[in-house]
Amino acid sequence: MTTKKLIKQLSALFDRKKRKICKRKGEIKKLLKQLRKKEHDLIDKYKDEKDDKKRDRLKKNIQVVHAQRLKGLRSMKKMDCNS
């Protein structure tokens, strides 16, 4: 390993803020996977539903989940966690 890499790893070990960010990024990643699964489940229900009122409610739920997932993706990409 080069000296720069060793110094970078050592500074990361002592940098509490960066460790906290990395931990939070991991948690967000897990939540995003759950949201993606939820979105796909709602889409499947939407395709099978015949009642118009239920379809409208499902469509709104899909839009909300999708928006939250995109918001989470954007915030995760902004986090600087190069380990």
C-alpha beads as a LAMMPS data file, in Angstrom:
LAMMPS data file: protein, C-alpha beads

83 atoms
82 bonds

1 atom types
1 bond types

-500.0 500.0 xlo xhi
-500.0 500.0 ylo yhi
-500.0 500.0 zlo zhi

Masses

1 110.0

Atoms # bond

1 1 1 0.000 0.000 0.000
2 1 1 1.161 3.491 -0.718
3 1 1 1.817 6.000 1.998
4 1 1 -1.072 8.192 0.868
5 1 1 -3.534 5.323 1.184
6 1 1 -2.248 4.395 4.633
7 1 1 -2.522 7.978 5.843
8 1 1 -6.010 8.265 4.376
9 1 1 -7.138 5.074 6.148
10 1 1 -5.593 6.182 9.422
11 1 1 -7.275 9.571 9.274
12 1 1 -10.582 7.865 8.507
13 1 1 -10.225 5.732 11.614
14 1 1 -9.836 8.777 13.792
15 1 1 -12.442 10.884 12.068
16 1 1 -15.644 10.322 14.043
17 1 1 -17.742 12.481 11.804
18 1 1 -16.816 10.473 8.746
19 1 1 -17.570 7.186 10.523
20 1 1 -20.945 8.532 11.566
21 1 1 -21.691 9.553 7.980
22 1 1 -20.631 6.136 6.682
23 1 1 -22.868 4.405 9.208
24 1 1 -25.796 6.621 8.291
25 1 1 -25.180 5.989 4.591
26 1 1 -25.374 2.256 5.231
27 1 1 -28.663 2.668 7.077
28 1 1 -30.092 4.772 4.269
29 1 1 -29.012 2.143 1.761
30 1 1 -30.962 -0.535 3.667
31 1 1 -34.040 1.688 3.813
32 1 1 -33.800 2.425 0.101
33 1 1 -33.821 -1.297 -0.651
34 1 1 -36.952 -1.661 1.455
35 1 1 -38.591 1.286 -0.302
36 1 1 -37.735 -0.166 -3.710
37 1 1 -39.348 -3.474 -2.718
38 1 1 -42.394 -1.630 -1.375
39 1 1 -42.684 0.354 -4.609
40 1 1 -42.560 -2.807 -6.728
41 1 1 -45.166 -4.477 -4.512
42 1 1 -47.475 -1.474 -4.873
43 1 1 -47.005 -1.489 -8.646
44 1 1 -47.939 -5.167 -8.772
45 1 1 -51.067 -4.491 -6.684
46 1 1 -51.915 -1.544 -8.932
47 1 1 -51.735 -3.713 -12.044
48 1 1 -54.056 -6.327 -10.531
49 1 1 -56.603 -3.928 -9.014
50 1 1 -59.922 -3.398 -10.826
51 1 1 -61.583 -0.836 -8.548
52 1 1 -60.869 2.738 -9.697
53 1 1 -60.826 4.271 -6.203
54 1 1 -58.324 1.707 -4.967
55 1 1 -56.226 2.197 -8.091
56 1 1 -56.107 5.951 -7.472
57 1 1 -55.054 5.413 -3.853
58 1 1 -52.386 2.925 -4.917
59 1 1 -51.132 5.315 -7.590
60 1 1 -50.735 8.097 -5.019
61 1 1 -48.912 5.733 -2.666
62 1 1 -46.580 4.702 -5.488
63 1 1 -45.820 8.341 -6.243
64 1 1 -45.073 9.087 -2.579
65 1 1 -42.806 6.065 -2.163
66 1 1 -41.015 6.857 -5.418
67 1 1 -40.450 10.485 -4.409
68 1 1 -39.077 9.460 -1.017
69 1 1 -36.786 6.907 -2.632
70 1 1 -35.387 9.516 -5.013
71 1 1 -34.903 11.937 -2.137
72 1 1 -32.992 9.274 -0.228
73 1 1 -30.838 8.450 -3.249
74 1 1 -29.923 12.100 -3.710
75 1 1 -28.996 12.547 -0.072
76 1 1 -26.968 9.332 -0.060
77 1 1 -25.013 10.423 -3.131
78 1 1 -24.154 13.728 -1.406
79 1 1 -22.600 11.899 1.544
80 1 1 -18.836 11.661 1.290
81 1 1 -17.883 8.203 2.498
82 1 1 -14.967 6.838 0.515
83 1 1 -13.802 3.854 2.488

Bonds

1 1 1 2
2 1 2 3
3 1 3 4
4 1 4 5
5 1 5 6
6 1 6 7
7 1 7 8
8 1 8 9
9 1 9 10
10 1 10 11
11 1 11 12
12 1 12 13
13 1 13 14
14 1 14 15
15 1 15 16
16 1 16 17
17 1 17 18
18 1 18 19
19 1 19 20
20 1 20 21
21 1 21 22
22 1 22 23
23 1 23 24
24 1 24 25
25 1 25 26
26 1 26 27
27 1 27 28
28 1 28 29
29 1 29 30
30 1 30 31
31 1 31 32
32 1 32 33
33 1 33 34
34 1 34 35
35 1 35 36
36 1 36 37
37 1 37 38
38 1 38 39
39 1 39 40
40 1 40 41
41 1 41 42
42 1 42 43
43 1 43 44
44 1 44 45
45 1 45 46
46 1 46 47
47 1 47 48
48 1 48 49
49 1 49 50
50 1 50 51
51 1 51 52
52 1 52 53
53 1 53 54
54 1 54 55
55 1 55 56
56 1 56 57
57 1 57 58
58 1 58 59
59 1 59 60
60 1 60 61
61 1 61 62
62 1 62 63
63 1 63 64
64 1 64 65
65 1 65 66
66 1 66 67
67 1 67 68
68 1 68 69
69 1 69 70
70 1 70 71
71 1 71 72
72 1 72 73
73 1 73 74
74 1 74 75
75 1 75 76
76 1 76 77
77 1 77 78
78 1 78 79
79 1 79 80
80 1 80 81
81 1 81 82
82 1 82 83
